[in-house]
Amino acid sequence: MRCVVYFGVFAILVSSAMADDALTIRSAVTTLSSGRTVVVSGDLICASRPLPLFYTRRQFAPAWSAADGQELLAAIRDAGSDGLDPADYHLAAIARTSDGDARDLLLTDSFFLLASHLLAGRVDPATIEPTWCLEPRGNDLVAALETALEIHGVRVTIARMPPAHRDYVALRNALAAYRRMATVGGWQKLDEGRSLRLGHSGGPVTQLAARLVASGELARASEAFDSTMDAAVRRFQQLHGLAADGVVGPRTRAELNVTLADRVRQVELNLERWRWLPSNLGDPHALINIPSFSLVVTERDHTVIAMRIVVGKEYQQTPIFSGTITEVVFSPDWNVPNSIATKELWPKERKAPGYLAHEHIEILPGGRLRQTPGPWNSLGLIKFNIPNPYDVYLHDTPARQLFEQNARAFSHGCMRVEKPAELAAWLLRDQPAWTSDRIDRESRRGIERTVEVKKPLAVHVLYWTAFVDEAGELTFAPDIYHRDARLDEAMRRPPSRF
């Protein structure tokens, strides 16, 4: 459940809004407190709960000096560096408003709007992500504004609101770099044509070289598809979620032809996703990124384990959630979910009697199905329990060939891990009896055994289509669940009352 820290997001609009010529701070507070709207210089006052509290505490006195107002305006103009639109924060209305109380109200509302968006996101994720259950960062925005005005530190206070995580900072820096790229023209789309590869030359190769130079994969233009360009193409492919084969075929050409403006927007959307996260991810913690099919365990800001994973199909999506790995299960059996039994396994049994027995699946009372432990088991040899509302978990798989696929959305929602034994050894590292040899023996024993993890590992299952990798490279991943467009639409709506 999302617990919105900036006083809850909701929209209550009624037809009777206060006119500017009747407006004072006291009358605006009274109107907002009654659930009605206040419009100042054509702009809706959104902070319908924190703003009345702020002014009531100061007995309805104006709050903003000219210098503090200029500090706030500077912070608003800089909101674009975090992927936000400065126009959302009353810039035009403040510029055209000379009345003291009206301007004061606009400045206060601007502060609360910008601070809340930087702190916990412009969009409430629960409104567009049906499985969202992460806790956002918290702050007392009224107290923050009171302190900021007291010490004349409005801009500094705003600057402390975004996530401090190094990956957010790196992504924000990448946004700035891409915007600088836009000022010098960005890149041109490639013409349609045959696939390009090592040894080719001519006009299409020259055009490809110019495209790679513009985005930084290639140092200088070339007329020949030589080994240097081959390396540049492979690098581009690696940074865009493609198989790095060096061939500019239809999929690579499509990624090359994504406009710079679209890439900038993709980075902005993923900065927003970062703002939805809690401030403390845990140390150590595991980050699972669904679009990049990856799991990374970080301890003291260093990667200790990294591996490929398999995630849910588009129609059986892996949910976004936070949890902890509490148990390692060796030689797990698989209690088949009713949905899978009904839709997939029973039809196979009816079509080919004996199918269930061949797959080591037992029929339990009531028609429930259970697959016995062993190398044939769909969960593989090791399972990792993560208590959560969706009953998903990490597990091994006998289908090891899937990890060789570039796109790995094949599961029913759970996440299959490439290196289960390595992850188990790390989770049980403070239990000396669990050596690598013992882990291997228990995994293959054929009798289920559950071992408690003494220090549960925080796990965050997330959805990033743009991120900065361990090498500091801006990386794009396929939007496998088509969520970017939904977030983009929500980000373009007018800010909501809260």
N, C-alpha and C positions, 0 to 999 in steps of 0.2 A: 504494500500500500504506500503511495507517495504521500508523504507528510510535508506539505508545502510550507516552507519556512517564512515566506514573505506574506503571511497573513491569509493564505489561501487564494486560489485563482477562481473567480466566478464573475459572471456578467449579469448585472441587473440594470436594465435600461427601461426608463419610463418616459412618457411623453412630455412631462412637465419639468424641463430643465431650467435652471436659474438664468436669467438674463444678465449680461455684463453690467448694465447700468444700475442694477440693484445689488451688486455683489460687494460684500465685505468678507474678511476672513471669518468672522463669527457666523455670518449668514451661510457661507459656504460649508462650514463645519456642521451647522445645524441641518442643512439640506442633505449632505452626505450621510450623516448619522441616521437620518430617517429612511435611507435606502433610495433616495432620489438622486438624479445625476446633476452634475455641475459642469457647464461648458464655459470655458474662458477663451475669449478671442477665437472662437470656433473650434477649440480643442477640448476633448473630453478629459476631465480629471479622473485618473485611473486609480490612484492610491486611496480608495474610499475607506479603508480602515486605518492604515498607518497615519495618513495625513490628519484626520481629526484628532487622533491621540497626540500627535506632535504639537498641534496648535493649542489643544486644551491644556497641555502641560505648561505652555508659556502664556496662558491666559489670552490667547488670540492675538498676541503681539506679532508684528512682522519679524521675519527671521534673517533676511538676506541683506548684507551690505553690498555695495557695488563691487568691491574686491572679491568677496566670496562668490558672487554671481558670475563674475568673469572666470573664476576658477572652475566653476561647474560647466560653463559653456565650453571651456577648453577641453574638459573631460568628455563632454558629449561629442564634440567634433572628433575626438580620438576614438570614439566607440567603433568606428570602422576597422580599427586594428584588431578587434576581437570578432569581426564578422557581423557586427550589428549595424543598423542603419541610423545615423545621427538624426535623421528627419523624424524618427519615432519619438523623440524626446523634446518636443515642443520648441524646437529651434526657431521656426518661422513665427510662431505665436508669441514667443518671448520678444523677438525683434520688433513686432508691431504693437506691443503693449507698453503703454506709459503709465497706466494707473498703478499706484503702489501696491495695493492689496492684490490686484489681479496678477501682477508680475510676480509677487512673492509666492502666490499659490502655484503658479506655473513652474517656478524654480524648484519648489519643494516637491511637487509631483514629478518633475524631471529627475530629481535625485533618487526618489524612491523607485521609479520605473527603471532607470539605468542600473542602480545598485542591485535590484532584485533580479534583473535579467543577467547581469554578470555573475551574480552569486549562484543562482539556481536555474538559469535558462529562461529564454524569452517565451518558449513554448512549454506548457505542462506536458511531459512525455506521456502521462497516463491517458491523454486525450487522443494520441495517435499511435501509441504502442500498447496494444491490449494486454500484453503479458508483463508490462513494466512493474517491477517491485523493488527498486533501489531507493535508498534514503538519500535525499539531497543534502547539501551543506546548509548549515543554519547560521543565522545572525540576527541580532536585534537592530533592525534598520532605523528605528526611531532614535535609539541611543547612539547609533553610529552617526546620524546626522547631527544630533545635539553636540557630540564631541567634536565633529569636524568643524562646525561653526564656531565652537568655543576656541579652538586652537588655530582657526583659519587654515585648515588643512583639507579642504573639500577634495581637491584633485588627488592628493595622496590617499585619502580614504577610499575614493572610487578605484584607484589603481590597485588596492589590496583586495578587491572583491573577486576578480577572476580566479580560477584554480591556479595554485602555485606549482602544480605537478610539472616536472620537466618536460613531459610529452606534450602538455598543453602549450607551454611556452615555445617549444620547438615547432609545433604546428602553427602557432601565431606568427613566428618568424618566417615560416615557409609561405604563409599568406602574404606577408609583406614582400617577399622576394618575387612571388608570382605577380603581384600588382606592379612592381617595378618593371618586370618583364613586359607587362601590358603597355607601359608608357613608351616602349621602344618598338611597339608594333606586334608583339606576340609572334604567332606563326601562321603560315598559310596552309590550307588543306591540300592533301595530295590528290592528284587526279586518279580516277579509276583506271585500272589496268591490270596487267599480269602480276603475279607474285614476283618479288625481287629477292635476290639472294647473292651470296658470295660469288664474284666473278662477273656479275652484270655491270653494264655501264650505259651511259646515255642520259637523255633528258629526265626520265623518271628517277634515276639514281641521283642526279644533281638536285632535283626537287626534294628527295628524301633527305639528302645531306643537309640542305638548308633547314628543313624541319627539325632535324636532330641538333643542329647548331643552335637554333632558337631556344630549345628547351634544355640545352646544356649537356646532352649525352655525347655530343661530338664537338671536338675543339675547333675544327675548321672545315670549310666546305670541301667537297671532293666530287669528281666526275666518275669515279670508279668505286664499285662495291668491293672494297678490299678488306683485309683482316681488321683494320681499324674500324671501318664502318660496321663490319660484322659484330665486333665487340660492343659497339654503341647500340646496335639494334637489340642485342641480347640484354644489355643493361636496361634499355627502355622496356623490354618485355618483362623483365624481372620486377621492375618498379610499377608495373601496371597489371599484375596478376595474370600474366600470360605464360605459356610454355616458352622457355628461352631457347628457341631453336635457330634463331638468326634469320628466319624467313619472314619477309613482310607479305603475309597472306591477308585474306579478308579480315580476320579478327584483329591482327596487329594494325592494319591500315585503318580500321574503324577507331581504334584507340588513338592512333596518331592524329586522326581527324576530329577528335573532341576539341572544341574550341577552348582557348585560354579562359574566356569568360566563364565557361561551364566548369572548368577545373577550379577557378577561383571560388565559384559558388559551392562546389563540392567540399572544399576546405572549410568554408564558412559553416556549412551544415554540420561538419564533424567537430568544429569548435563548440557548436551548440550542444552536441551530444556529450562532450566533455563536461560542460557546465551542469549536466544533470547528475553527475556522480558525487558520492560522498567525499569529504575532504581527506579522510584517512582510508586508504585502500588496504591497509594492513602491511606489516613487514614481518615475514615475507608474504607475498601474495601471488596468485596466478591470474593472468589476464588471458581470456579466451576471446579472440576476435573472429566472429562468425564469417564475415566475408573473405577474410584472408586464410581461413581454415588453419588457424594456428593457436598454439598454447605456449605461453612464456611464463616461467616462474622467476620472480625477481626477489632478491634479498639484498638489503642495503644498497639499493640502486644498481645492482649488478645482476645480469641474467645468469641463473644457475642451471636452468633446464629450458630447452626450446624444442618443440616438436610440431609435426603436422597432425591435423585432426580431420575427422569426417564429421560433418554436421547434418542437420535435418534437411530433407527435401523441401522444395518450395511450398508444397501443400502439407508438409508436416514439419513446420519450422521449429528450430531450436529456440527456446524462449530466452529473453534477456532477464537476468536475475543475478543476485549476489548470494553466496552461500559459503559453506566451509566443507572441506573434505574431512570427514570424521572417522571413516573406516576404510580399510583395504580388505577386500574379499578375494581370497584365493580359491581357485577351482569353483567359480560361481555356477549355480544352476540358473535357469532363466524361467521365471514364471511369466508366461506369455500374456501380454495384455489382451483383454477380450476383443478389442478392436482389431488387433493383428490376427488373432485366432479366427475371428469371424470373416474378415475380409480377405485374408490371404491363405492361412494354413488349412482350414477346413475345406475350402474349395479345391485345394491341391489334393487333399486326401480323397475327396469324392471323385476327382478326375483320375487319380492314380492310387488306388487302395494300397496301403503299405508305406505311403510317403512319410507319414509321421514316424513310424517305427524306424525307417531308414535314416531319418534325421535325429534319432535318439530322443524323440518327443513322447512323453508319457501322457496318457489321458487320465486325469484325476477326477474324483467325484464331482458331479455337476457339469462335466464336460470341459473343465478347465484344462489347460495344457501346460506342461512343464518340460523343458529341455534339460537333460541330465548334464552334469559337469564333464568336461573333456575338450579336446582340441576342436571338436565339431561345434561346440557351443557358440551361439551367436554373440555372447558376451566375451568370448575368448577365454583366456586363462586368469585374468585379473579384472576386478571391478572396483570402482572408487565411489563410495556413497557420499552424496551431497544432499542432505535433507532440504527439500524445497517443495513449493506447492505444485510443481508440474511433474514430479516423479521422474525427472531425468537425472542422468549420472554420467560419469566417464567410464569407459570400459575398453578392454582389448577387443580384437576381432580376428576371426580366422581368415577374413578376406583381406590379407595383407596387400594384395595388388592394388587396392583402392588408393593407397598412399602414393602411388606413382602417378595418379591422375592429377592434373593441374587444378581442376575444379572438383571439389569433393563434397557435394551435397547429396548424400545417398542414404542417410539414416532416417529412422522414424522420429527423430527429435533428440535422442541421446547423442553424446559425443564420443566417437571412437578415437583412441589415442595411439600414436605411432610407437611410443616407447613406454609401455606399461611397466615393465620390470624396473626401468630406470626411475620412473616416477615413484613406484612403490618403495624402492631402496632409499630414495631421498626422504619420503614421508616418514619412514621408520628408522631414520638415521640415528635417532637417540635411543634406539632399542638394540643393543649390541647383538642380541641373539638372532636378529633378523639379517643375516648375511645374504649376499647375492646368491650363494649356493642354496641356502634354505628357501629363499624366495622362489627360486626356480623349482625346487622339489615340491613345495606346497602348491605351486601353480599347476603342476602336472599330476598331483596325487589323485585327483578325481573325487575328492571329498571336500565339500565346501567348508571353508574356515574363514571367520571374520576376525580381523585384528584392529583394535582401536588405535587411532592416531593420537598420541599423547599431546601433540601440539597441532590442533586442526589448522589446515591451510585455508586462508581466505581465497575465494574464487569469485571472479567477476566475469560473467559471460556478457559480452558487449557486441556492438554493431558499428564498426568504423569502416567507411569506404575510402577514407583518406587519413593517413597517419605518417609519422616520422619513424623510420625503422632504427635498429640499433646502430647502424652506421651513419645516422643523421640524414638519411635520404628521404625525401617526400615520396610516399608510396601510395598508390591507388589500388583499391580492390573492387571486384565486381559487386554491383548492388544486387545480390542474388535474390533478395526478398522484395525488391522494388520499393524500398522505404525512403530513398532520398527525395523522390517527387512529393511524397506525402508530407515530409518535414519542410520542404521548400514552400509548399502551399501554405502550411501553418505559419511559417516565419514571415510570410508576406501579408498576413492579415493584420489589421490594426491591433495595437496592444489591448489586452483585456483589463477590465477593472479587477482590482484585488483588494 
